[in-house]
Amino acid sequence: MPLHAPRLSGQPSSAVLSPPRSSCSCEGARGASHDASHAATVGTAPPAQVLSVASLYQLEQRFAAAGLDPSACYDDRALTGDFAPHTQAWLYEAASAIALVVQNAACVLDMDAVIIDGSLGRRLLSALRQTLATALQAYSWEGISQPEVLLGAIGADARAMGGALLPLYSSFAPDRELFLKLDRA
């Protein structure tokens, strides 16, 4: 099923860089922490970072430019009335950018699932999950496992809690090499 981008007259095709409102972080085997929102997207020259496309700041800016209340992205208004066409365009762009990151991450990580969460309204988060699932269908998953897309339950505190768990996990989690008897090279 192809994913089509909604078009708005006068809407710019690229967005201004802005600080992210949420991100996806992970810590690698060697202790390096990475933030997937800094991955490149396709379709722009030079490629934009995911955070400059999928950030709620971008949706707020679309609403403000149309004379609408920017805070609507945090509640159910974002999917109704005059907000809907702007939200649909943002959903397409955000899901397309996130899908590229998920597919590339699945090539190097064996992920069962990807959890999306943030300070956006729950109905908007659900719509993003659906649009992301559709966007992921456009990729070839031959030789790699397509992760399931799940909704988080933490909300606006997801980024801070995920970051806070990393040092706790690294300090207090069992040493997997001890249990799995892995050879150290």
C-alpha positions as CSV (number, residue, x, y, z in Angstrom):
1,M,0.0,0.0,0.0
2,P,1.7,3.2,-1.1
3,L,1.9,6.2,1.2
4,H,1.0,9.5,-0.4
5,A,2.0,12.9,1.0
6,P,-0.8,15.3,1.5
7,R,0.0,18.7,-0.2
8,L,-0.9,22.1,1.2
9,S,-0.7,25.1,-0.9
10,G,2.1,27.4,0.1
11,Q,3.6,24.8,2.4
12,P,7.4,24.7,2.2
13,S,8.9,21.3,1.3
14,S,11.7,21.6,3.9
15,A,11.5,22.6,7.5
16,V,13.7,24.8,9.7
17,L,16.0,23.0,12.1
18,S,14.7,23.1,15.7
19,P,15.3,21.5,19.0
20,P,13.7,18.1,19.4
21,R,10.8,17.4,21.7
22,S,11.5,13.7,21.9
23,S,14.1,11.2,20.7
24,C,15.1,7.6,20.7
25,S,18.4,6.8,22.5
26,C,20.3,3.6,22.9
27,E,23.7,2.6,24.4
28,G,25.9,0.3,22.4
29,A,28.1,-2.6,23.6
30,R,31.1,-0.3,24.0
31,G,29.2,2.2,26.1
32,A,28.6,4.8,23.3
33,S,25.3,6.4,23.5
34,H,23.5,7.2,20.2
35,D,20.5,9.3,19.3
36,A,18.6,8.1,16.3
37,S,17.0,11.5,15.7
38,H,20.3,12.7,14.3
39,A,20.2,10.2,11.4
40,A,20.0,11.6,7.9
41,T,16.8,11.5,5.9
42,V,16.4,11.4,2.1
43,G,14.9,13.8,-0.3
44,T,16.7,17.0,0.7
45,A,20.2,18.2,-0.1
46,P,22.0,18.1,2.2
47,P,19.8,15.4,4.0
48,A,17.9,16.8,7.0
49,Q,18.1,15.2,10.4
50,V,15.1,13.3,11.6
51,L,14.5,15.8,14.4
52,S,14.1,18.6,11.9
53,V,11.3,16.7,10.2
54,A,9.6,14.6,12.9
55,S,9.7,17.1,15.8
56,L,6.5,18.4,17.3
57,Y,8.0,21.8,16.9
58,Q,7.5,21.4,13.2
59,L,3.8,20.6,13.7
60,E,3.4,23.6,16.0
61,Q,5.0,25.8,13.4
62,R,2.6,24.6,10.7
63,F,-0.4,25.3,13.0
64,A,1.0,28.8,13.8
65,A,1.6,29.6,10.2
66,A,-2.0,28.7,9.4
67,G,-3.3,30.9,12.3
68,L,-4.2,27.9,14.4
69,D,-3.4,27.2,18.0
70,P,0.0,25.4,18.2
71,S,-0.9,23.7,21.4
72,A,-3.4,21.5,19.5
73,C,-0.6,18.9,18.8
74,Y,-0.8,18.0,22.5
75,D,-4.5,17.1,22.4
76,D,-7.2,15.6,20.1
77,R,-7.8,18.8,18.1
78,A,-4.7,18.1,15.9
79,L,-6.7,15.4,14.0
80,T,-9.9,17.5,13.5
81,G,-11.2,20.4,11.5
82,D,-8.7,23.0,10.1
83,F,-5.8,21.2,11.9
84,A,-6.3,17.9,10.1
85,P,-4.6,18.7,6.7
86,H,-1.6,20.2,8.4
87,T,-1.4,17.2,10.8
88,Q,-1.7,14.7,7.9
89,A,1.2,16.4,6.0
90,W,3.3,16.3,9.1
91,L,2.4,12.7,9.9
92,Y,3.5,11.6,6.4
93,E,6.8,13.5,6.6
94,A,7.5,12.4,10.2
95,A,6.6,8.7,9.5
96,S,8.7,8.7,6.3
97,A,11.8,10.0,8.2
98,I,11.3,7.7,11.2
99,A,10.8,4.7,8.9
100,L,14.1,5.3,7.2
101,V,15.8,5.3,10.6
102,V,14.0,2.1,11.8
103,Q,14.8,0.2,8.6
104,N,18.5,1.2,8.8
105,A,18.7,0.4,12.5
106,A,17.1,-3.0,11.9
107,C,20.0,-3.7,9.5
108,V,22.5,-3.4,12.3
109,L,20.5,-4.2,15.4
110,D,18.3,-7.2,16.1
111,M,15.2,-5.3,17.4
112,D,12.0,-7.0,18.3
113,A,10.1,-3.7,18.5
114,V,10.4,0.1,18.2
115,I,8.6,2.1,20.8
116,I,7.3,5.6,19.9
117,D,6.3,8.0,22.6
118,G,6.4,11.7,23.5
119,S,4.4,14.7,24.6
120,L,2.0,14.6,21.7
121,G,-1.7,13.7,22.2
122,R,-2.5,10.0,22.5
123,R,-4.7,10.0,19.4
124,L,-2.0,11.7,17.4
125,L,0.6,9.2,18.7
126,S,-1.7,6.4,17.5
127,A,-2.0,8.1,14.1
128,L,1.8,8.4,13.9
129,R,2.1,4.7,14.7
130,Q,-0.3,3.7,12.0
131,T,1.4,6.0,9.4
132,L,4.8,4.7,10.4
133,A,3.6,1.1,10.0
134,T,2.4,2.0,6.5
135,A,5.7,3.7,5.7
136,L,7.7,0.7,6.8
137,Q,5.8,-1.5,4.3
138,A,7.5,0.4,1.5
139,Y,10.9,-1.0,2.5
140,S,12.4,-4.4,1.6
141,W,12.8,-6.5,4.8
142,E,14.6,-9.4,3.0
143,G,17.3,-10.8,5.3
144,I,16.3,-8.6,8.2
145,S,13.4,-8.7,10.7
146,Q,10.9,-5.9,10.7
147,P,10.4,-4.7,14.2
148,E,6.9,-4.2,15.6
149,V,5.9,-0.6,16.2
150,L,4.5,-0.1,19.7
151,L,3.1,2.8,21.6
152,G,4.9,4.0,24.7
153,A,3.0,4.7,27.9
154,I,5.3,7.3,29.6
155,G,4.5,10.3,27.5
156,A,6.4,13.6,27.9
157,D,8.9,12.1,30.3
158,A,9.9,9.2,28.0
159,R,13.2,10.9,26.9
160,A,14.3,11.8,30.4
161,M,13.4,8.4,31.9
162,G,15.1,6.5,29.1
163,G,18.3,8.6,29.5
164,A,18.1,8.1,33.3
165,L,17.9,4.3,32.9
166,L,21.1,4.0,30.9
167,P,23.5,4.6,33.8
168,L,21.4,2.5,36.2
169,Y,21.4,-0.4,33.7
170,S,25.1,-0.1,33.1
171,S,25.9,0.0,36.8
172,F,23.5,-2.6,38.2
173,A,22.4,-5.0,35.4
174,P,23.9,-8.5,35.5
175,D,27.0,-9.0,33.5
176,R,25.7,-10.8,30.4
177,E,29.2,-12.2,29.7
178,L,29.2,-13.9,33.0
179,F,25.9,-15.7,32.3
180,L,26.4,-16.4,28.6
181,K,30.1,-17.3,28.9
182,L,31.1,-15.1,26.0
183,D,34.7,-15.0,24.9
184,R,36.4,-11.7,25.3
185,A,38.5,-11.0,22.2
